[in-house]
Amino acid sequence: MDENIHILISKHAKLLGKPNCGTTSDVWSMKSCRESFACMRGSFVLDGDMLSELTGAQAFKGKLVDLSPIIAFTKFEEKRHTGEALATWKRAALAYYQMDQAVGLATEDGASNNKKSNRIIGIEQAVCADHDIARAVLFGSGDAGSISQNPELKAFTSKAGKQSASFSRSVVANKDLAAAQLAADPELKPHQCKTTSTKNVTRWTGLHKMSQRNRLLKGPICIALTGDAQGECDEDPAERDHGMDVDSGSESGSEAASDGEEQEHANRIANKLYPLAHRCLSNTEFRHNDLFESVLDRAKEVTMLVQDEKAGWGEGLDIGMAWLAIKEMRDEACAERLEVISGAGNDESWKEIAGTSLPPMFQKFRKVFAKELTTRFRLDTTPSRHVQLALQMNPTVNVSADGPLLINKNAFYECMSGEYRRALKRQAVQQASQATRPAVAIAPAPAPAPAPTDPPTDPPAPATQPPAPATQPPAPATQPPAKRRRSLLGAVAVKQVGEVVVQDEDTSLLDLKVSAEIEKFEMIRCKTLAKVTSQP
């Protein structure tokens, strides 16, 4: 396998020169902290004709093939995960496949040691989109930052999390939760019963999962904790003895009281039937839980799309489509109206309400969340050159100067066009150098000699693929029932309607070739956009 990857990477480098790929990598430790591990994957877009020649598989011909092989997986022997240690490991991993200077972009989390290691080895870095979305969510919820920007919402999610945690510390409450679900649905099997999810700020979708489970299990939670479907307990809470020793551990009595430990302890001493009744949210708080899930829903949707979208795009969204989806999510967070969820099962529905009708803590969340997204992803300025190229090379994206994306953004348009031409010139020069190189030993080598006369065959390779991206955006065009939420990618696709502006040509031979490439790709884009807009 290593030999095959070596050959593939070598052929790919000869075809495109350097840089020619990206990487993703991470270092992590076991829970026991006894061992650490490091893994790196390469990200390649391979020429299908070259791959077909190497493998003998005709299915690759005329296509661009996405490949992400693991190029390093080892125990990380260094005791400290410093930037210097990471740089040494990365340099060795890349050297094994002769990939020095081959990496154009490394996508990793935003830890300072990752940033330092990439500076040392001279590789440009982008922070993983899901990490930045998660950080934006945590700033909006008040759970991140030296000073919480939303203490009211932080306190509410803390209380909701304690309700969920009640079931992880009480066998009785857990059994009552399952019994309530079985009683409500006779067809439900015991192993199908759901459990609550505690507040988790270290997982990308931890807050959303907690609030969603609280909504879906509202009735069973209330019955399990209070004995009543509305959460109204007939028992009065026991009188607390503030001097009692609640916990033999290091937690102080005052800290225990803040967590409700004192009340629970008093209820158990008094033999209350529902000692955790004080943990149950009120009906108003359950409604707040639903609103919190609603404002988190887009972040969860984009996070899952970026990680894995099997239909049409392969593994995850490309960085251009991810940027557009995040921009649309930011725009929705700034909109005057929003969709909110209520009910569960057959009664679940989404409806539009005015943003000003939300409680202040959720209005604050939307404001901070939108601000964080704008800053982290440069949504109102010019994004990175990698995002620009991804947008330019996607035939479903309208990149005309007067299109919805670039209108009144001359600097963005000029930078994108310039970066695109630069990339095409670099490719043409590379292909020309390959063609003029003397035929060395291998018989197939002379075959690419006519390459300078037909470089247009490489970039237009997506011509065989537009049906894939084109079929994805139209799907949401048929409006689902009113109770279902609107599709985010559908909103992105609708905004791509517009006429494409053909760019001017220069006089040099190289520029003429580049202009021919652009013209052919613009024809593909026009056809793709026409398919999108022609859907009913």
N, C-alpha and C positions, 0 to 999 in steps of 0.2 A: 504493500500500500504506500509506504514512504517513497519508494522508487517511482511509482505512478504519479504521486503528487509532485515530486521533484521534476519529472518530465513536463507535467502540465504547467507548473509555475514557470519553468524555463521557457517553454514555447510562448506562453502568455507574455512574458517580459520581452522576448524578441519581437513580438508583434506590436506591442504598445510602448516599449521603452519603460522608463521609470520617471515618476511613480505610476503604478498601475493597479493598486488595490487598497483596501482599507483593513483595519483590524478591530477586534473587540477583545478585551481581556479583563481578568479580575483575579484577585488574590483573596482567599478566605481561610478561616480557621475552623477546626472542629469545635463543638460546644465545650469539650474538655480543655481546649486550647493546647492540646499536646502536639498537634500537627497542623501545618498550614499547607495549602495547595495553591497552585497557580495554573491558569488555563488561558490560552490565546487561540482565537479563530481568525482566519483570513477571510476577507470578503472580496470575491472576484466576480466580474461580469465577463464571461468568456465568449469568444467568437465561436458560434456554433459550427461553422465549417471546419475550423481547426480542431474542435473537440470531436467532430464526426470522423475526421481523418485519423485521429489518435485512437479512438475507441471502436471505430467501425459501425457505430450506431447512426443510421440515416435520419433518425428523428430529430437530431440536433441541427441539421443543415438549414441555413437561412435564418437562424434564430440567435438571440442573445441568451446565454445560460447563466443563471445566478448560482454560484457555488460558494459554500462557506465551510471549508474543511478545518478540523482542529489541527493546528500546526505545532502546538506545544501543550502538554499536560504533565506537570511534575509536582513533586513535593517541593515546597519553598523552604529551603534550608536556613535562610537567614533568620536570626532571632527577631529582628525589627524590620517592619515593612517600610523602610525609608525610601525616599525618592531615588537615592543612589542605588540601593539594593534592587529596586524594581527595574531601574534602567539597565543594570548589569544583566538581569534575567531576560528582559525583552531583547536586548542586543544579541544575546546568545541564541534565543529562540528564532530570531529573524535570520541570523547568519547561517543557521543549519540548512535553510532553504535558499541561501544566496539572495535574501530579500532586503539587503542593505539598501536604503534609499528608495525602496519599492513602495513604501506605505505613504499614501497621500493624506490619510485621515485616520486617527485612532479614536474610536468611540468608547468611552469609559465613564464611570461615575465621576463626580466633581471633587473627589478627595484631593487634598493638597499634594499628597505623595504621588498620585497619578500625574497631576499637572507637572510636578517637578521632574519626574522621570521622563516624560515626553519632551520637556525642554532640553534635557540633557542629551537625548539621542536625536533631537532635531526633527520631531514629528508633530504636525499640527493635531490638536485634540478638539473633539466636540464632546460635550457632556451628553450622556444618554438622555433622550427626550423624556422617558418615563421618570427618571430621577428628578429632572427639573420640574415636571408637572407635579410630582409628589411634594416637592419642596414648596411650590406655589400653594398647594392645598394646605399644607401645614402652617404656612404664614397666614393664610386666610382664616384658618380655624383657631389661630392663636397659640398653636402648639410649638411653634418655632420662633426663633428670634430671642435676643437677650431680654427684650421687653415685649410681652405679648401685645399684639395689635388688636386682639379680640378676646379679652378676658371673659366676657359674658358667655360666648360660645364655647370657650375652653372649659368653663365650669359646667355648662350643660352636657357636653360630650363626656366629661368626667363622671357625671351622675349617671348618664346612660350606660357608660362602660361598667360602672359598679353594679347596675341592675343585671347586665349580661354576666358579670363575673360571679353573681350569686349562685348560678347553676354549676359553676366549676368547683364550688366548695361545699355543696350540699347534695348528698345522694337523694334525700327526700324530695327536694325541690326539682331535681333532674327527673326523677320518676314521675312526679306530678305533672311536669311539663310534657313528657311523652304521653301520659294517660290523657291529658286534655286534648292533645292532637288526635289520638286514636278515637276518643269520644266524638270529636267534631267530624271525623271522616271515617266511617265504618270500613271503607275499602283500603284504607292506609295500613301498611304492614309495619310492625314494630321497627324493623331496620330502616324504614323510610322516614322515621321521625327526625325532624330538624332540631338542631341545638343552637343556642345563642352564640354570638361571636363577640369577644371582648374588644375593647378599644386597643388598636394597634397602630402606632404611628411610624413603625419601622417598615411596614409593608405598604406597597404602592396603593393598594385598594383597601387597606385595613379599616379606615373610617367608614367607607361606603358599605363594606360587608356588615359591619356592626349595625348601622342604621337600617339596612335592608332587612336583616334578620329580625330586628326589633319590630319592624312594620309587619312582616309576614307572620310573626308569632305573637302579635299583640294580645289576642284573646287567651291563648294558652299560657303566656307569661303572667297575665293578670290572675288567672285561675290558680296557677301554681304558687304564686307569691301571696295572694290575698284570699283565695277561695271564691272570688267574684269576677265575672267576665269584664266588668267595668273598672276593676282595680280598687273597689271600695271595701275595705276590710271592716268587719263588724267588731273586731277586737280592738280595744284601746291599747296603745303601746304601754309597756311596763315603765314604771318610774325608774329613771336611771340613778345609780349611785356613782357620782362623779369621782369618788375616791377609790372605787374598786380597781383591782389589778386585772386588766382585761387580757393582757398578752404577756407571756413570760419571756418574749423575745426582746429585741432592742428597741421596738417601737414604743414611744412614750404614750402615756395615757391621753394626752391632748391630741396626739396624732391619730390615735385609735378612735377618739371621739369624732374627729373630722372625717373619718372613713365610715362612720356609723357602727363601729365595732362595739361601742358602749351600749348602744340601743339593742343590737342583736344579742349581746351577752345578757342584758337585763331581761329581754323577752324569753330567752331560753331558761333562765333561772325561774321566771314566773310561769314556765310551762305553757307558753302561748302556742296555739296551734299553728300560727303563721309567723315565726320569728323574723322572717325577712320581708315582712309586708312594707316596711319603711323604704325598701329598695325600689319598690314598684313606681314607675313614672305615672303621673296623672294624665288624664285625657288630653289636657293642653300640652303637656310635655311630649306625649306620643305624637301629637300633630306637629310639634316642632321637630321631632325625629324624622317625620315624613318630609318636611321641608328641607332638612339637612341632607337627606338622601337625594332629593331633587336637585339641589345645587351641586352635589358631588357627582351626579350621574354622567355628565359629559366628560369629566376628568377620568372616570372609570372607563367610559367607552373608548376614548382616544388611547388610553393606556393599553387596553386590550388589543386595539387595532394595530398599534405600533409593534406590540409583541408578536402577534400572530394573526394573519389574515390569509387563510388558505385559498380563498376564491379569487383568482385573477392576479394577485400580486406576489404570491409566494410567501416567504416568511417575513411578515411584518410589512409596513408601508415604507416606501422609499422616503428619504429625508425631505424631499420636496413636498410630497403628499402629506407627510406628517406635519410639516410647517403650515400648510394650508388648513389642515384639520384643527391645529392648535389656534390658528388665527380666527377661524370660524367660532371656536369655543370661546375665545376672548371676546369676540363681537357679541355673542349671546350673553356673556356675563355683563356686558355694558348696556344691553338692550333694556328698553322700558318695561317690556313684558317677558315673562318666562313661563315655562311649563312646569307644573308640579304634580306629584303622584299622590294617590290616595287609594285606600282599600287594598285588598289582597285576593288572589285567586280570580274567580270570575268577576269580582267586584272591583278589580284593579283598573284604574283609569288615569289618564293624564289630561290636565286642562290648563288653559292659559289664565294667568292672573297678572295683575300689575305689580311690578317690582316694589313700588312704594308701599304696597299692602303687607310686605314681609316684615316680621319683627326686626328691629334694628340690628341684631347680631348677624342675621343672614344678609341684610343689605351691606353690612360691613364686610362680610366674607366675600361677596361678589366684587366689591370695589378693590379689596386687597388682592384677591385672586387675579383679577384682570390686570392690575398693575404689575404683579410679579411675572405673569406670562409675557406681557409686553416687553419687560426689561430682559428677561432671561432668553427669549427667542427673537429679540430685535424685530418685533412685529410692525413697528411704525417707522423703522429705518430700513437700511439695506442689510439683508441677512448675509451669512457667510458665502464665499464663492462656491462652496460645495452645494449649498442649498440652491443658489442661483442656477448652477448647471443642472441640478436635478429637476428644477422647474422647467428650464429651457428644453430639456431632452424628454419631457413627458408630453406625448401628443394630446393628452386630455386637458392640458392646462393652456389657457389663452394668455399668451405673453406679448400680445400686440401693445403698442404704445398707448392706444386709447381703450384698451381692454379693462375689465373691472379690477384686475390685480395691479396694473401699472399706471392707470390714468393719474395724471398730475404727479407722477413720481419719475421725473426725468432722470435723476441720478441712478435710481434703481434700474431703470430700463437700459441706460448707457453701460452701467457696470455689467449687467447680465449679458448684453449683446457683446461687449468687449471680451468678457470671460469665455463666452461661447466660441467666438472667432479665434481667440488665442488657443483654446483646446483643439479646435479643428486644424489650425495651422501646425500645431505641435504634432498632431497625428499624421498630417500629410508629409511633414518633414521626416518623421520616423519611418513611414512607409516608403518614402523615396530613398532613404538611406539603406533600407533593407533591400530594395529592388536593385540599387546600383552596386551593392556589395558583390564581389566575385563569388561565383558558385563554388561552394566549398565541398566537397565530398558527397553530401546526401543528394540523392537523385531528385527528390521532390523540391529541392531548394530553388531551381530555376523557375518553377511554376509560378511563384508570386511575382516574377519579373514584370508582367504588365500592370502590376499594382498601381503605378502612378496614373494610369488611364482609367482605372475603375475603383478608386477609393470610395466613390459613393455607395458601393455595395455594403460597407460596414455600418456607418451610422444609420442608413435606412433599414437595417435589419429589423427594427421594431415593426416594419410594414407587415410582417407576418404575425405580429402580436397585438396590434391595436384592438382586435376583437376582445382580448382579455380585459385591458383597462376600460375599453368602451362599454363593455357589458356591465361593469360594476356600478358606475354612477347612475345609468338609467334605471336600475332596479328599483330605487326608492321613488322614481318619478311617478309611479302609480301610487297615489296617496292611500296609505293604510287606513283602517277604520279610525274614527276620531279619537277613540280611547287609547290608541297607541302613540308613542312619541315619534316626532319627525326624525328622519335620519340625518346625522351630521354630514356624512359624505355626500348625501343627496343635496344638501344645501351648498356644499363646496362645488358640486358639478353644475348646479344651476347658475352659479356666478361666472362660469367659464364661457358664456355665450358672448360672441363678439367677432368682428371681422379682424383677421390677422393682417398686420402691416408687413409688406415685403421689404426687406432691407436693401439699401443701395449696394452696388458692386464696385469694387476697385479695379484697377487696371492690370495689376501684376498677375502672372500665371498662377501663383499660389493663392492669391485672393480670389481669382476666378474659380478655382477648384473649391475653395471654401464657400463661395457664394452658391455654387451648384449644390453643395451639400445642404446648405440652409434652405434653398428653394425646394429641394426634394423633400426635406423633412417638414417644411411648412405645408406642402401638399398633403402629407400624411396627417398633419395636425388638423388641417381644414376638414378633411374627410371624417376624422374622428369626432371633431366638435359638431359636425353636421349630423352624425349619427346620434349624438347626445341630445341635440336640440330638436331632432325630429321625433323623439319619443313623445307619445301622447301624455 
